[in-house]
Amino acid sequence: MSGQTRSAVAQRTTARQGGSDRGGRRRAEIAEAAAAILREEGPGGVSHRTVARRVGCSLSLTTYYYESLDELLGEAGRINIGLWASRAEAVAEEVEADPPPTDRETVTALVLRACLPEGDELLGHYLQLIAAARSAPVTRSYRTGRDRLNGALVRVLRQVRSECPPELVIAVVDGAAVSALSEGRDVRVTAAQLLQHVL
């Protein structure tokens, strides 16, 4: 490969990775649309075509910035686990700024806020987590980002004086959520009841 050819390839690669401000914004917009579809429909709903439709851009533009679907799914997964970690970090910052709570209900509510998405997104959240098992790029991103989520939860647990490992807390919340969703019960009430046994 000549030096000129190598230079052209490097320029195309830099552009695809969002080397310019405009390119970076466009690439991020495509990834964020893929992440939203992943949260709503699971990995099966994400394709270059559905992302292009969501963004309102050409199909060729999505394949320009993300040549493979695996690359796009991996980035969407990184965005989502980052969102969940950011939510837990916000709770950690809040609880670190105030005197540590002592009553059981407040402690449980704080831990639940760090673990569960807000609003009525719970069914979609757990459906897409289960569906993620069918997509290696998404599972890799979720597994890699788990440390940041666990780290934020450790900060919350430290402030509420709980020695419970974050992995156990998440397992209890997730198990309670799936059980409650499958039986038509309130997820937060069910998770709170079980959490009080382990915190």
C-alpha positions in Angstrom: 0.0 0.0 0.0 1.4 3.4 -1.0 1.8 6.2 1.4 -0.9 8.2 -0.4 -3.3 5.2 -0.2 -2.5 4.8 3.5 -3.2 8.5 4.1 -6.6 8.3 2.3 -7.6 5.3 4.4 -6.5 7.1 7.6 -8.6 10.1 6.6 -11.7 8.0 6.0 -11.2 6.2 9.3 -10.8 9.5 11.2 -14.0 10.8 9.5 -15.9 7.7 10.4 -14.8 8.0 14.1 -16.2 11.6 14.2 -12.9 13.4 13.7 -14.6 16.7 13.0 -17.1 18.5 15.4 -19.9 18.0 12.9 -18.9 14.4 12.2 -18.7 13.7 15.9 -22.1 15.1 16.5 -23.6 13.0 13.7 -21.9 9.8 14.8 -23.1 10.4 18.4 -26.7 11.1 17.2 -26.7 7.8 15.3 -25.3 5.9 18.3 -27.9 7.5 20.7 -30.7 6.6 18.4 -29.5 3.0 18.3 -29.3 3.0 22.2 -32.9 4.3 22.4 -34.1 1.5 20.1 -32.1 -1.0 22.1 -33.8 0.1 25.3 -37.2 0.0 23.7 -37.0 -3.1 21.6 -33.9 -5.0 22.4 -31.0 -5.8 20.0 -33.4 -7.3 17.4 -34.9 -3.9 16.8 -31.6 -2.2 16.0 -30.5 -2.1 12.4 -28.9 0.5 10.2 -32.3 1.0 8.6 -34.3 1.5 11.8 -31.6 3.8 13.2 -31.5 5.9 9.9 -35.3 6.2 10.2 -35.1 7.3 13.8 -32.4 9.9 13.1 -34.0 11.0 9.8 -30.8 10.4 7.8 -29.9 8.3 4.9 -29.0 4.6 5.3 -25.6 5.2 3.8 -24.8 7.7 6.5 -25.3 5.2 9.3 -23.1 2.6 7.5 -20.5 5.3 6.9 -20.1 6.0 10.6 -20.7 2.4 11.7 -19.7 -0.1 9.0 -20.9 -3.1 10.9 -24.1 -3.7 12.9 -21.9 -5.2 15.7 -20.0 -1.9 16.0 -23.3 0.0 16.2 -24.8 -2.4 18.8 -21.6 -2.3 20.9 -21.7 1.5 21.0 -25.4 1.5 21.8 -24.8 -0.9 24.7 -22.0 1.4 26.0 -24.3 4.4 26.0 -27.1 2.5 27.9 -24.9 1.1 30.6 -23.4 4.6 30.9 -26.9 6.0 31.5 -27.6 3.5 34.2 -24.3 4.2 35.9 -24.8 7.9 35.7 -28.2 7.5 37.4 -26.5 5.6 40.3 -23.7 8.1 40.5 -26.2 11.0 40.8 -27.8 9.1 43.8 -24.4 8.6 45.3 -23.5 12.3 45.0 -26.8 13.2 46.6 -26.4 10.9 49.5 -22.8 11.9 50.0 -23.8 15.5 50.3 -26.3 15.0 53.1 -26.2 13.4 56.6 -26.5 9.6 56.2 -30.1 8.4 56.4 -30.9 6.0 59.2 -34.5 5.0 58.7 -35.1 1.8 56.7 -37.6 3.3 54.2 -35.3 6.1 53.2 -32.3 3.8 52.8 -34.3 1.4 50.7 -35.7 4.1 48.5 -32.3 5.5 47.8 -30.9 2.1 46.8 -33.9 1.5 44.5 -33.4 4.8 42.8 -29.8 3.8 42.1 -30.8 0.5 40.7 -34.1 1.0 38.7 -35.0 3.3 35.8 -37.4 6.0 36.5 -41.0 6.1 35.3 -42.9 3.3 33.6 -39.9 2.0 31.6 -39.5 -1.1 33.8 -41.0 -3.8 31.5 -39.1 -2.6 28.5 -35.9 -2.3 30.6 -36.0 -6.0 31.7 -37.2 -7.3 28.3 -34.3 -5.7 26.6 -31.8 -6.9 29.2 -33.0 -10.5 28.6 -32.9 -10.0 24.9 -29.3 -8.7 25.1 -28.2 -12.2 25.7 -28.7 -12.9 22.0 -26.3 -10.1 21.0 -22.6 -10.6 21.8 -21.6 -6.9 21.2 -24.3 -5.7 23.7 -23.5 -8.3 26.3 -19.8 -7.3 26.1 -20.7 -3.6 26.6 -23.0 -4.3 29.5 -20.4 -6.6 31.2 -17.6 -4.0 30.7 -19.7 -1.1 32.0 -20.9 -3.1 35.0 -17.9 -2.1 37.1 -18.8 1.6 36.9 -22.4 0.8 38.0 -21.2 -1.4 40.8 -18.8 1.4 41.9 -21.6 3.9 42.2 -23.7 1.5 44.1 -20.8 0.8 46.5 -20.8 4.6 47.3 -24.5 4.6 48.1 -24.2 1.5 50.2 -21.3 2.9 52.1 -23.2 6.0 53.0 -26.2 4.1 54.3 -23.9 1.8 56.3 -24.7 -1.4 54.5 -22.0 -4.0 53.9 -24.1 -5.8 51.3 -22.1 -6.4 48.1 -23.5 -4.4 45.1 -23.8 -7.6 43.0 -26.2 -9.0 45.6 -28.3 -5.8 45.8 -28.6 -5.7 42.0 -29.5 -9.5 41.9 -32.2 -9.0 44.5 -33.7 -5.9 42.7 -33.6 -7.6 39.3 -35.1 -10.8 40.6 -37.8 -9.0 42.4 -38.6 -6.9 39.3 -38.9 -9.9 37.0 -41.0 -11.7 39.5 -43.3 -8.7 40.1 -43.6 -8.0 36.4 -44.6 -11.6 35.6 -47.2 -11.6 38.3 -48.7 -8.2 37.9 -47.4 -6.8 41.1 -45.8 -3.4 41.8 -42.1 -3.7 41.1 -40.8 -1.1 43.5 -42.9 -2.3 46.4 -41.8 -5.9 45.8 -38.2 -4.9 45.5 -38.3 -2.7 48.6 -39.7 -5.6 50.6 -37.0 -8.0 49.6 -34.2 -5.4 49.9 -35.0 -4.7 53.5 -33.9 -8.3 54.3 -30.5 -7.8 52.8 -29.5 -4.2 53.4 
